[in-house]
Amino acid sequence: MSRARKKRIAVVGAGIAGLTCAHMLKGHFDVEIFESTQKNSASRPEQMEGGIHYCDFVPELKPLYPIEEVLFSSENHSVIWKGNIGYTYMIGGTEGIDAKLRQKLEKEVNINYSRRINSLDELSDFDIIVAADGFRSKIANLAKMRPHLPRMWGVGIGSTVEGEFNIGSMECTFNVDVAPGGYRYLIPISRKKATLASACIARKLDTKKVREKLRDFASARDFKILNEWTDFEKWYDINAYNRDNIYLIGNAASLTEQCFGFGLKYCIKSAKLCARAINDRSDYNNHLRPLLKELRFWEKVGRGFIYADNKDYDRLIRLMKISFVRKRAQRGKSIRSFFRFLRLF
């Protein structure tokens, strides 16, 4: 008796979401990955991503190093938190966690590099299609699983700078003049290099002005700018996360946080839930409900930042000086409730 044919799965996109999903599916299915960039090339700019514990750890990933000190500041106030504050990851470039996972998975799964999918007909030989091709998702558009116009958009304007830095120390500035609808951050990569960036969520943004403010900051600190980058993001109202044989995960499904811009946690979670649904033949849309509830909460907080002014940011930093909040963060505990009861803006 002949052995039953394994179902074929096409994963479109070799970012952290697509790679995670492919890794979980490869033992039970015939999996292929389609990636538009060239082999050994960077799919996104090299940058540090850091978070305090409100966002929780991503247990699948080993942090580059812990954050032990954060300076938070606004126009007129500042506060320093010390202790077990959070964690950092390197993403993008050729040394980020996504690039390293891609190199590891190459030995186990066929990755078709320099292959851009322009039609669903190109994937007609596959039983299942997993769209992990980012916020520009061609698959989501072709399948009409989201509207043409986004609900919200954000942009990271940043650079890699050279100077003298303390590993484990981070700066975060809330000021509409330097990062409208968000914040500016400085996170060391090493003792000699750091990521300096402004993360903004808005419908209209003077990116040239934000860039100049970053250059002014670098100049005032005697930092040398090694490179500059701009990283866009868009969030859509999704009509369905799974329709027929197509599944949307990660940025392609707008499953990233719309407040502080963190995406790793939700990209990995959605990828794992998608793989579970495919393996178990269960309801992916239903599996996503707890994750969507959490993301809706952060969207509300994010919208507060969009309309905040510097007086609001001053109030935020004053609140962060509250002993209960500071001590809880310094013990590595979640401060999500801090955002819930303070009603920031």
C-alpha positions in Angstrom: 0.0 0.0 0.0 1.4 3.4 -1.0 2.1 6.0 1.7 -0.4 8.9 1.8 1.0 12.1 0.2 1.9 14.8 2.7 0.0 18.0 2.2 2.0 20.8 0.7 2.2 24.1 2.5 3.6 27.4 1.0 4.8 29.9 3.5 5.2 33.3 1.9 7.8 35.4 3.7 10.9 34.4 5.7 10.6 36.8 8.6 10.2 35.7 12.2 6.5 34.7 11.8 7.0 32.7 8.6 10.1 30.9 9.9 8.4 30.0 13.2 5.3 28.6 11.5 7.4 26.7 8.9 9.5 25.2 11.7 6.5 23.9 13.5 4.8 22.5 10.4 7.8 20.8 8.7 7.6 17.5 10.5 4.0 16.8 9.4 3.8 18.6 6.0 5.9 19.2 2.9 6.8 22.9 3.6 8.3 25.4 1.2 9.1 29.1 1.9 9.0 31.9 -0.6 11.2 34.9 0.2 11.4 38.0 -2.0 14.9 39.1 -0.8 18.2 37.5 -1.9 19.9 34.8 0.1 22.2 36.3 2.8 20.7 39.7 2.3 19.0 41.8 5.0 15.2 41.8 4.8 15.0 44.8 7.1 17.4 47.3 8.7 19.6 46.1 11.6 18.2 47.5 14.9 17.8 46.7 18.6 14.3 46.0 19.9 14.0 46.4 23.7 11.0 46.2 26.0 10.2 46.5 29.7 8.4 43.6 31.2 4.9 45.0 30.5 5.3 43.2 27.1 6.4 40.0 28.8 9.3 37.8 27.6 9.2 36.0 24.3 10.2 32.6 25.7 11.2 31.2 22.3 14.0 33.7 22.0 17.1 34.3 24.0 17.5 38.0 24.7 20.8 39.6 23.7 21.1 41.1 27.2 18.8 42.3 30.0 17.9 45.9 30.5 19.0 47.0 34.0 18.5 50.7 33.8 16.1 53.0 31.9 16.0 56.7 31.8 12.5 58.0 31.0 12.1 61.7 30.2 9.7 64.2 28.9 10.0 67.9 28.3 10.2 68.8 32.0 10.5 65.6 34.0 12.6 62.5 34.2 12.8 59.3 36.2 15.3 56.4 36.3 14.2 52.8 36.8 16.8 50.3 37.9 16.7 46.5 38.4 15.3 43.6 36.4 13.6 46.0 33.9 13.4 44.2 30.6 15.3 42.7 27.7 16.7 43.4 24.2 16.9 41.6 20.9 18.8 42.2 17.7 16.5 42.1 14.7 17.2 42.7 11.0 20.5 42.9 9.2 22.5 39.7 8.7 23.1 39.0 12.4 19.6 39.5 13.8 17.5 36.7 15.3 15.4 36.5 12.1 18.5 36.1 10.0 20.0 33.4 12.3 16.7 31.5 12.4 16.6 31.6 8.6 20.1 30.2 8.2 19.2 27.4 10.6 16.0 26.5 8.8 17.7 26.4 5.4 19.1 23.0 6.4 15.6 21.6 6.9 13.2 23.4 4.6 13.4 24.6 1.0 13.6 28.4 1.0 13.1 29.9 -2.5 15.0 33.2 -2.3 14.4 36.1 -4.7 10.9 34.8 -5.4 8.2 37.3 -5.2 4.6 35.9 -5.5 2.4 38.1 -7.7 -0.6 35.7 -8.2 -2.3 33.0 -6.2 -2.1 30.9 -9.3 1.6 30.6 -8.7 0.8 28.6 -5.5 -2.0 26.5 -7.0 0.1 23.3 -6.4 0.0 23.8 -2.7 -2.8 22.6 -0.4 -2.3 25.5 2.2 -0.9 29.0 1.9 0.4 30.8 4.9 0.8 34.6 4.3 3.8 35.9 6.4 4.8 38.6 3.9 4.5 41.6 6.1 2.2 44.6 6.2 2.5 45.0 2.4 1.1 41.4 2.1 0.4 40.6 -1.5 -1.4 37.4 -0.4 -3.8 39.2 1.9 -4.6 41.7 -0.9 -5.0 39.0 -3.6 -7.3 37.0 -1.3 -9.3 40.2 -0.4 -8.9 39.4 3.3 -8.3 43.1 4.2 -9.3 46.5 2.9 -7.1 48.6 0.6 -6.6 51.4 3.1 -5.0 50.9 6.5 -6.7 51.8 9.8 -3.4 53.2 11.3 0.2 53.5 10.3 3.5 54.0 12.0 7.1 54.6 11.1 10.4 54.0 12.8 13.1 56.6 11.8 16.4 55.5 13.1 20.2 55.1 12.8 23.1 53.1 14.1 25.4 55.4 16.0 29.0 55.0 17.3 30.0 56.2 20.7 30.5 55.1 24.3 27.6 53.1 25.8 26.7 51.1 28.9 25.4 47.7 28.1 22.0 47.2 29.8 21.2 50.8 29.9 18.4 52.4 27.8 17.0 55.9 27.3 13.4 56.6 26.3 12.1 60.2 25.6 8.5 61.2 25.3 8.3 64.5 23.5 6.1 65.5 20.5 8.9 67.6 19.0 11.2 64.6 18.6 8.8 61.7 18.2 5.1 62.7 17.7 2.7 59.9 18.5 5.5 57.9 20.1 8.9 58.1 21.7 12.6 58.3 21.0 14.9 55.5 22.2 18.6 54.8 22.6 19.6 51.1 23.0 23.2 49.9 23.0 24.1 47.1 20.6 27.6 47.0 22.1 29.9 49.2 24.1 30.7 51.1 20.9 27.4 51.0 18.9 23.7 51.7 19.6 20.4 52.1 17.9 19.0 55.6 18.0 15.4 55.9 16.7 12.1 57.6 17.0 9.0 55.3 16.8 5.9 57.3 15.8 2.3 56.3 15.2 0.3 58.9 13.2 -1.6 59.5 10.0 0.6 62.4 9.0 4.2 62.8 10.0 7.1 65.2 9.0 9.7 62.5 8.7 12.4 65.0 7.6 11.9 67.0 10.9 12.0 63.8 13.0 15.2 62.8 11.2 16.8 66.2 11.8 16.0 66.0 15.5 17.7 62.6 15.7 20.8 64.1 14.0 20.8 67.0 16.4 20.7 64.6 19.4 23.5 62.5 17.9 25.6 65.6 17.4 25.0 66.9 20.9 26.2 63.5 22.3 29.2 63.4 19.9 27.8 60.2 18.3 29.0 59.3 14.8 26.1 58.2 12.6 27.1 55.0 10.8 23.8 54.5 8.9 20.2 55.7 8.7 17.0 53.8 8.0 13.3 54.2 7.9 11.0 51.3 8.8 7.3 51.6 8.0 4.3 49.7 9.4 0.6 49.7 8.6 -2.3 48.1 10.4 -5.5 47.0 8.6 -9.0 45.8 9.6 -8.8 42.1 8.7 -11.9 40.5 7.2 -10.8 37.0 8.1 -7.5 35.5 9.4 -8.3 32.2 7.7 -10.4 31.8 4.6 -10.5 28.5 2.7 -6.8 27.4 2.5 -5.2 30.8 3.2 -3.9 31.8 6.7 -2.6 35.3 7.7 0.0 35.6 10.4 2.3 38.3 11.9 2.4 41.7 10.2 0.5 40.3 7.2 -2.5 40.0 9.6 -1.8 43.2 11.4 -1.0 41.1 14.5 1.6 43.5 15.9 1.3 45.9 18.7 -0.1 49.4 17.8 1.3 51.2 20.8 5.0 50.8 21.4 5.6 49.0 18.1 6.6 45.6 19.4 6.0 42.8 17.0 8.2 39.8 17.9 5.9 38.4 20.6 2.7 38.6 18.5 4.3 37.4 15.3 5.6 34.3 17.0 2.3 33.7 18.9 0.2 34.0 15.8 2.6 31.7 13.9 2.3 29.1 16.6 -1.5 29.4 16.7 -1.6 29.0 13.0 0.6 25.9 13.0 -1.6 24.5 15.8 -4.8 25.1 13.8 -3.3 23.5 10.6 -2.0 20.5 12.5 -5.2 20.0 14.5 -7.6 21.1 11.7 -9.0 23.5 14.3 -10.4 27.1 14.1 -7.5 29.5 13.7 -9.8 32.6 14.1 -11.0 31.2 17.4 -7.5 30.5 18.6 -6.6 34.2 18.0 -9.3 35.6 20.3 -7.1 36.1 23.5 -4.3 37.6 21.4 -6.6 40.0 19.6 -8.1 41.1 22.9 -4.6 42.0 24.2 -3.8 43.8 21.0 -7.0 45.8 21.2 -6.0 47.0 24.6 -2.6 48.3 23.4 -4.3 49.9 20.4 -6.4 52.0 22.8 -3.2 53.1 24.7 -1.5 53.8 21.3 -4.3 56.1 20.2 -3.7 58.0 23.4 -0.1 58.7 22.4 -1.2 59.9 18.9 -3.2 62.7 20.4 -0.9 63.4 23.4 0.9 66.7 23.8 4.0 67.5 26.0 1.8 68.3 29.0 0.4 64.7 28.8 3.9 63.3 28.5 5.0 65.3 31.6 2.0 63.8 33.5 3.0 60.3 32.3 6.6 60.7 33.6 5.3 62.0 36.9 3.1 59.0 37.2 6.0 56.7 36.5 7.7 58.1 39.6 5.0 56.5 41.8 6.7 54.2 44.1 4.3 51.2 43.5 4.8 51.4 39.7 8.5 51.9 39.8 9.2 49.1 42.4 7.0 46.7 40.5 8.8 47.3 37.3 12.2 47.1 39.0 11.2 43.6 40.3 10.5 42.5 36.7 6.8 42.4 37.2 4.2 43.3 34.6 3.0 46.9 34.7 0.1 46.4 32.3 -2.3 47.3 35.0 -0.5 50.6 35.3 -1.9 51.6 31.8 -5.3 50.2 32.7 -6.1 52.2 35.8 -4.2 55.5 35.1 -6.1 56.2 31.9 -3.1 58.0 30.5 -4.5 60.6 28.2 
